[in-house]
Structure formats: structure tokens, C-alpha cells
Amino acid sequence: MGLLSFLICVAVIALTAVLLYKKYNPQGVLLLSGLFMVALAAVIGLQAPDVAKTTGSGLFDVFRFAEEKFVSNFARAGLMIMVIGGYVAFMNKIQATNMLVYLAIKPLGFLKKCPYLAAALAIPIGQLLFITTPSAAGVGLLLVATLYPILINLGVSKMTALTVISAATLFDQGPGSANTAAASSLVDLSPVEYFLKFQMPNVIPTTLILMLVFFLYNRWCDKRDLAAGKQIYSTEKVDEANRPEVPGIFAILPLVPILILVVFSEYLGMFHVELSTTVAMLISFFIAMIFVAVHQRSVKKVFPLFTTFWQGMGNVFASVITLIVAAEIFSGGLISLGFIENLVSGTTSIGFGGIMISIVITAVVFFAAMLMGSGNAAFFSFGPLIPDIAARIGMPAVQMILPMQLAASMGRATSPIAGVIVAICGVAGASPLELAKRNMVPLIIGVICLTLIHFFI
């Protein structure tokens, strides 16, 4: 039964890939594929639909499974992503983003001579933000609102700018990360100790290597695309000769959510206040409303701007949230048919040594995250199995779990159905598939370098 279910998963994955390549609606393809696998797992007696409360009917539980995925995504990340999308739309409407770019371009003008250096430097900056705000999609959208237009106006191509923004979320690191918390608990370490003693010594050198790889590979890809006659640069640049018709203080507004999240972060310890990203965005929105009211000298003129915020939320729901939910249902279908367990059992039964088994599992987790579109789903599926495997082969569990935990978040950035990839492409008007393809080569190199650094250096 295990081999049969594994082959069925492979067939479904292949069919899904073909349909996505032929540009079928991705939400529909992933939703139907996922529900098919969930239903099939129930029919063959492998696993009933994983629902919190059954309807009393196995058939209806399949749709209850879909309902719960929608509800859980709204409760967890869906609302946050929608609010960020609304705020980004609002910043564009009131020209706050234009003013930020207008003021930032002058001191950063020297980077126009080497736009790929500017793009590479964005990676560690974004990673620092990701440590304080451990939501890949949330950080990606914040960077699209602030860093993306600056990079575009420095002469960076659209796809290069998006690759480095997605690269900011490559490593689920820091005590606030869900993957870090899960990994540290599995190896009986505190999240802080796991972060400082094990994650950082691997992440820092790997990041430096990836900065160089992204620098060289993006430059090569852009030259190739230009030679093919593609339009790689954005036409929505800020005219440096014409100042936006808003006060200069408006430039701070796109940065307010980031400032709030950093200032009230537990890492600074300045205030005993816990703010979620959604709350920070709502606070920032009302601060922006006050700025607009003072500038317009009219409260009445502020109210029509609410429509922009709601429309921004709605656009993100239609393009991003629905795809995230469909991708999670698809990954749930793979798990229901035992795809992950079969991969693990296959790799551990080959007879490799400890390091080789770890390398194979790390590679499997990387590609599983790419298929599922979720670093958390891939790691949470594999992670609990690692302590037992490590004990059987005589290897410290932390040595085996660290590279696979980091590889899970790296694999996410190569998935066209990952929340962060879909979110930033949706706002920037780019293709998630093209971004995932652009990230593939640098991140395969990154996983190889991470593995070598961890096991041999």
C-alpha cells in the first residue's frame, strides 16, 4: 500500500505540474488535486480527512477539511497578509511610497553604477527584519512596500529585486521562528541556544555565499533576458526631476510598520508590549490617516481613502490568500497519502552512513518544501522523525536536524505556490513561476554550501 500511495502522489504531482505549466488556474488545480488525494486516502483506508470535528460523513469531511484550511489560514496569516496588502495599496494612493523613493534615491545614487550590489546588500538587511518579524509573507510584503521601489529606481530589474526580497526569508531563524521552536524542542535545547550556537554559525557564511551567487546569477539572467528582447525593468519609476505633491514627512509612512515591529520587539526589550504584525499595520494605517487629514486640512477627504485600503485587501485575497489555501490543501493531500513517510523510510532503508542519510534527508526536505509551498509543512512532517533516526545511526540529533530545518525554508523560496512568493509577486505584478525558477539555481547551490559548511567545515 505504501508503494502504491507513493506512486499515486508522484502521478498527481506530475499532472499538477503539467496543468500549471499549461497555465490552468493554479488555485483550481491545487484545490482539486489536494481534495482528490485527501478523498483517496480515506477511500483506501489510509487516513481519514484530518478535521477537528467530523460532519459524520466521510464524503462531507473532505469538504470540511477544505473549510478548516480556509479558517485556519485566515486566523493565522490570511488577515495579516490582506491588511499588509491594503496598506501597500494605501501608501501608493497617497504617494507616500513615491516620496520615500524620491528622498532615498539621492543619497543612494552611487549604487546606480552597480545595481546588483544594491540588490545583494538587500539580503542581509531583510534577514535582520525577518528575525524580528518571523512571517515570510509578511516580511516579503513589507519589503515590497519599502525596499522594492528603491531597488527599482536604482536600476535593478523587477525579477532581480524580487529574488533578493524572497532571499530575505530564506532562513527560518531566531527564537521567534516556529521552525526554530520546533527544532530546538526536538533536540532538547532552548530556542535562544539553538539560534546562537547552531543556526548563526551556519547561516552567516551561507548568506555571504548566497549574496555572491545571487549577484552573479541575477546579472547573467538579466543579460539573457535582455538579449531575448524581454522587458525586465519596471516602467513605474519615480521621476527624480518632479517631487511628489505630498510633504516630505510622508516618506516615513511606509516605514512606520517596520519601526513599530522593531521598537516593540522582544529583542530590544524596551517595552513590555506584544504586537502582532496585523496590529502594527492597523496602527500604522490610522497614523497615516492622521497625516493625510492634517495635510488635506479636512477629515471629510480622508474617508474616501478607506476604499483604497479595502480594495487592496480584496485584491490580495483574490490573488494570494486563495492560492495559499489551495497550496495547503494540496500539501495536506500529500501528507494524507503518506508521501512524506514513504520518502523518509526509503532514504533510511538504503543503508547509508549517518552523514549521507542526513544529506539525503536534507535534500528531500528541500524538494518537499518546494512541492508543498511551505517550509513549516515540510519540516513539521519530517522533524519529529529525526530524533529516532539519529539515535538509530548514532548521530547527535541537532547535527541532523539543523540542515534540514534550514533547507525547508530555502525550498519554500523555490516554490511557485509558496505564500511569500505568491504574495510579493501579486503586489509587484510578476509571475510566481518565473520567480521560483530564478531562485532555483542559487538555492540549490545554497543548500549544497550549507551542507558542506555544516558537516565538513
C-alpha positions in Angstrom: 0.0 0.0 0.0 2.9 2.4 0.8 4.5 2.0 -2.6 1.1 2.4 -4.4 0.2 5.5 -2.5 3.7 7.0 -3.2 3.3 6.3 -6.9 -0.2 7.9 -6.9 1.4 11.0 -5.2 4.1 11.1 -7.9 1.4 10.8 -10.6 -0.7 13.6 -9.1 2.4 15.8 -8.7 3.3 15.3 -12.3 -0.2 16.0 -13.6 -0.4 19.1 -11.4 2.9 20.4 -12.8 1.7 19.9 -16.3 -1.6 21.7 -15.7 0.2 24.6 -14.0 2.7 24.8 -16.9 -0.2 25.0 -19.3 -1.5 28.0 -17.3 -4.6 26.4 -15.9 -6.0 28.3 -12.9 -3.5 27.4 -10.1 -6.0 27.7 -7.3 -8.3 25.3 -9.0 -5.6 22.9 -10.0 -4.1 22.7 -6.5 -7.5 22.6 -4.7 -8.9 19.8 -6.8 -5.6 17.8 -6.7 -5.4 18.2 -2.9 -9.1 17.2 -2.3 -8.6 14.2 -4.7 -5.7 12.9 -2.6 -7.5 13.5 0.7 -10.6 11.6 -0.6 -8.5 8.8 -2.0 -6.6 8.4 1.3 -9.9 8.0 3.0 -11.4 5.6 0.4 -8.4 3.2 0.6 -8.4 3.3 4.4 -5.0 5.1 4.7 -6.2 8.2 6.6 -9.5 9.8 7.2 -9.7 13.6 6.4 -7.8 15.4 9.1 -10.6 17.6 10.6 -11.0 18.9 14.1 -14.7 17.9 14.1 -16.3 15.4 11.7 -19.5 16.1 9.9 -20.5 12.4 10.4 -19.9 11.7 6.7 -16.6 10.7 5.2 -17.5 12.4 1.9 -18.5 15.7 3.6 -15.4 15.6 5.8 -13.4 16.1 2.6 -15.0 19.5 2.2 -14.9 20.2 5.9 -11.1 19.7 5.5 -11.1 22.5 2.9 -13.2 24.7 5.1 -10.9 24.3 8.1 -7.9 25.2 5.9 -9.6 28.5 4.9 -10.5 29.3 8.5 -7.0 28.4 9.9 -5.3 30.5 7.2 -7.4 33.5 8.0 -6.8 33.1 11.7 -3.0 32.6 11.2 -1.7 34.6 8.3 -4.5 35.4 5.9 -5.8 38.5 7.7 -2.2 39.8 8.2 -1.4 39.4 4.5 -4.6 41.1 3.5 -4.0 44.0 5.9 -0.5 44.5 4.6 -1.8 44.4 1.0 -4.3 47.1 1.9 -1.6 49.2 3.5 0.7 48.9 0.5 -2.2 50.0 -1.8 -2.9 52.9 0.5 0.7 54.0 0.5 0.7 54.0 -3.3 -2.5 56.0 -3.4 -1.3 58.8 -1.1 2.1 58.9 -2.8 4.0 58.0 0.4 5.9 55.3 -1.4 6.9 57.8 -4.2 8.1 60.3 -1.6 10.2 57.6 0.2 11.9 56.6 -3.1 12.3 60.3 -4.1 14.2 61.1 -0.9 16.1 57.8 -0.7 17.4 57.8 -4.3 19.7 60.9 -3.8 21.9 59.5 -1.0 21.9 56.1 -2.6 22.6 57.4 -6.1 26.1 56.0 -6.1 24.6 52.5 -6.2 23.1 53.2 -9.6 26.6 52.4 -11.0 26.3 48.9 -9.5 22.6 48.0 -9.1 23.4 44.3 -8.5 25.5 45.3 -5.4 22.5 47.2 -4.1 20.3 44.1 -4.7 22.8 41.8 -2.9 23.1 44.1 0.1 19.3 43.9 0.5 19.5 40.2 1.5 21.1 40.6 5.0 19.0 43.7 5.7 15.9 41.7 5.0 17.1 38.8 7.1 17.5 41.0 10.1 13.9 42.1 9.7 12.8 38.5 9.3 14.4 37.6 12.7 12.3 40.2 14.4 9.1 39.5 12.4 9.1 35.8 11.7 6.5 35.7 8.9 7.8 35.1 5.4 4.8 36.5 3.6 4.6 39.4 6.0 8.2 40.4 5.7 8.1 39.9 1.9 5.2 42.4 1.6 6.8 44.9 4.0 9.9 44.8 1.8 7.9 45.1 -1.4 6.3 48.3 0.1 9.6 49.8 1.1 12.7 48.3 -0.4 11.4 47.1 -3.8 10.6 50.6 -5.2 14.0 51.9 -4.1 15.8 49.0 -5.8 13.7 49.5 -9.0 14.7 53.2 -9.1 18.3 52.3 -8.6 18.2 50.4 -11.9 17.5 46.9 -10.5 15.3 44.7 -12.7 11.9 43.7 -11.4 12.8 40.0 -11.1 16.2 40.6 -9.5 14.6 42.9 -6.9 12.0 40.2 -6.1 14.7 37.4 -5.8 16.6 39.3 -3.2 13.4 40.1 -1.3 12.5 36.5 -1.3 16.1 35.7 -0.2 15.5 37.7 2.9 13.2 34.9 4.1 15.5 32.0 3.2 16.3 31.0 6.8 13.7 30.4 9.4 16.0 31.6 12.2 15.8 33.3 15.5 13.9 32.4 18.7 10.6 33.7 17.3 10.5 31.3 14.4 8.0 28.4 14.6 10.5 26.1 12.9 13.3 27.1 15.3 11.0 26.5 18.3 10.0 23.1 17.0 13.6 22.1 16.1 15.0 23.2 19.4 12.4 21.3 21.4 13.1 18.1 19.4 16.8 18.3 20.4 16.2 19.5 24.0 17.7 23.0 23.6 16.3 26.4 24.3 15.4 28.4 21.1 18.0 31.0 22.0 20.8 28.5 22.5 19.8 26.7 19.2 19.8 30.0 17.4 23.2 31.3 18.7 25.2 28.1 18.9 23.9 26.2 15.8 21.9 28.4 13.4 24.1 31.5 13.2 27.5 29.7 12.6 25.8 28.1 9.5 23.6 30.9 8.3 26.2 33.7 8.3 28.7 32.1 5.9 25.9 30.6 3.8 24.3 34.1 3.5 27.7 35.6 2.3 28.0 32.9 -0.3 24.4 33.4 -1.5 24.9 37.2 -1.8 27.7 36.4 -4.3 25.7 33.8 -6.1 22.6 36.0 -6.4 24.9 38.9 -7.6 26.4 36.8 -10.4 23.3 34.7 -11.3 20.9 37.7 -11.5 23.3 39.6 -13.6 23.6 36.7 -16.0 19.8 36.1 -16.1 19.1 39.8 -16.8 21.6 39.8 -19.7 20.0 36.7 -21.1 16.5 38.2 -20.8 17.6 41.5 -22.4 19.2 39.6 -25.3 15.8 37.7 -25.8 14.0 41.1 -26.0 12.2 40.9 -22.7 11.1 43.9 -20.8 12.9 43.4 -17.4 12.7 46.9 -15.9 9.7 48.5 -14.3 8.1 51.4 -16.1 6.7 52.7 -12.8 9.8 54.7 -11.7 9.7 57.9 -9.7 10.7 60.9 -11.8 13.6 62.4 -9.8 13.0 65.8 -11.5 9.5 66.1 -10.2 8.9 66.0 -6.5 5.7 64.1 -5.4 3.0 66.5 -4.4 3.0 65.5 -0.7 5.1 66.7 2.3 8.5 65.0 2.7 7.4 63.6 6.1 5.1 61.2 4.2 8.3 59.2 3.3 8.3 57.8 6.9 4.8 56.3 6.5 5.8 53.1 4.5 8.5 52.5 7.2 6.2 53.0 10.2 5.1 49.3 10.4 8.7 48.2 10.4 9.7 50.7 13.0 6.8 49.7 15.3 7.6 46.0 15.0 11.3 46.6 15.7 10.8 49.0 18.6 8.3 46.8 20.3 10.2 43.6 19.5 11.2 41.3 22.4 14.8 41.5 21.2 15.1 45.2 22.2 13.2 44.7 25.5 12.3 48.4 25.6 8.6 47.9 26.3 6.6 45.1 27.8 4.2 45.1 24.9 3.5 42.3 22.4 2.3 43.4 19.0 1.4 41.2 16.1 2.1 42.3 12.5 -1.6 42.8 11.9 -1.9 45.1 14.9 1.2 47.1 13.8 -0.3 47.5 10.3 -3.6 48.8 11.7 -1.8 51.3 14.0 0.3 52.4 11.0 -2.9 52.8 8.9 -4.5 55.1 11.4 -1.3 57.1 11.8 -1.2 57.6 8.0 -4.9 58.7 8.1 -4.0 61.4 10.6 -1.1 62.6 8.3 -3.5 62.8 5.3 -6.1 64.6 7.3 -3.6 67.2 8.5 -2.2 67.6 5.0 -5.6 67.9 3.4 -6.9 70.0 6.3 -10.1 68.0 6.1 -11.3 64.9 7.9 -14.0 64.5 5.3 -11.4 63.9 2.5 -9.9 61.0 4.4 -13.0 58.8 4.4 -13.0 58.0 0.6 -9.4 56.7 1.0 -10.7 53.8 3.1 -11.9 52.3 -0.3 -8.3 52.0 -1.4 -7.5 50.1 1.7 -10.4 47.7 1.3 -9.7 47.2 -2.4 -6.1 46.4 -1.6 -7.2 43.8 0.9 -9.6 42.3 -1.6 -7.0 42.1 -4.4 -4.6 40.2 -2.1 -7.4 37.9 -1.0 -8.3 37.0 -4.6 -4.8 36.5 -5.8 -2.7 35.5 -2.8 -4.8 34.1 0.0 -6.8 31.7 -2.2 -3.6 30.3 -3.6 -2.1 29.9 -0.2 -5.1 27.9 1.0 -5.2 25.8 -2.2 -1.5 25.0 -1.8 -2.0 24.0 1.9 -4.9 21.7 0.8 -2.5 20.2 -1.8 0.2 19.6 0.8 -2.4 18.1 3.1 -3.3 15.7 0.4 0.3 14.6 0.0 0.6 14.0 3.8 -2.7 12.1 3.8 -1.4 9.6 1.2 1.8 9.1 3.3 4.1 10.8 0.8 6.4 12.1 3.5 6.6 8.9 5.5 7.5 6.9 2.3 10.2 9.3 1.4 11.8 9.0 4.9 11.5 5.3 5.0 13.0 5.0 1.6 16.0 7.1 2.4 16.8 5.4 5.7 16.5 1.9 4.4 19.2 2.3 1.7 22.0 1.6 4.2 23.9 4.9 4.0 26.1 6.2 6.9 24.9 9.0 9.2 26.2 12.0 7.3 25.0 10.6 4.0 21.5 9.9 5.4 21.4 13.4 6.8 22.4 14.9 3.4 19.7 12.8 1.6 17.0 13.8 4.1 18.1 17.5 3.8 17.7 17.3 0.0 14.3 15.5 0.4 13.1 18.2 2.8 14.2 20.9 0.4 12.3 19.4 -2.5 9.3 18.6 -0.3 9.1 22.3 0.7 9.2 23.2 -3.0 6.3 20.8 -3.7 4.2 21.9 -0.7 5.0 25.6 -0.9 5.5 25.6 2.9 8.7 25.3 4.9 6.7 24.7 8.0 4.7 21.9 6.5 7.8 20.2 5.2 9.7 20.5 8.4 6.8 19.6 10.7 6.3 16.5 8.6 9.9 15.3 8.9 11.2 16.9 12.1 9.5 14.6 14.7 11.0 11.5 12.9 14.6 12.8 13.2 15.5 12.1 16.9 14.6 8.4 16.5 16.6 8.2 13.2 19.6 9.9 14.8 19.6 7.6 17.7 19.5 4.5 15.4 22.5 5.7 13.4 24.5 7.1 16.4 24.5 10.7 15.4 23.6 13.8 17.6 20.0 14.8 16.7 21.0 18.5 16.4 23.6 17.7 13.8 20.9 16.0 11.6 18.0 18.4 12.2 19.8 21.7 11.7 20.5 21.5 7.9 17.0 20.0 7.1 15.3 22.8 9.2 17.2 25.5 7.2 16.7 23.6 3.9 12.9 23.6 4.5 12.8 27.4 4.4 15.2 27.6 1.5 13.0 25.2 -0.5 10.0 27.4 0.1 11.6 30.2 -1.9 11.8 27.9 -5.0 8.1 27.1 -4.9 5.6 29.0 -7.1 2.8 28.2 -4.7 4.6 29.4 -1.5 2.8 32.2 0.3 5.8 34.6 0.3 6.4 34.0 -3.5 2.8 34.4 -4.4 2.4 37.5 -2.1 5.3 39.5 -3.4 4.6 38.7 -7.0 0.9 39.5 -6.6 1.8 43.0 -5.3 4.6 43.6 -7.8 2.6 42.2 -10.8 5.2 39.4 -11.6 4.9 35.7 -12.3 5.4 33.4 -9.2 6.6 30.6 -11.6 9.3 32.9 -13.1 10.5 34.0 -9.6 10.6 30.4 -8.4 12.6 29.4 -11.5 15.0 32.3 -11.0 15.6 31.3 -7.3 16.2 27.6 -8.1 19.8 27.6 -9.2 21.1 29.9 -6.4 19.3 28.0 -3.7 20.4 24.6 -4.9 23.9 26.0 -4.7 23.0 27.4 -1.3 21.8 24.1 0.1 25.0 22.4 -1.1 27.1 25.0 0.6 25.1 24.9 3.8 25.5 21.1 3.9 29.3 21.3 3.3 29.7 24.1 5.9 27.7 22.2 8.5 29.2 18.7 8.1 32.7 19.4 6.9 33.8 22.9 7.8 
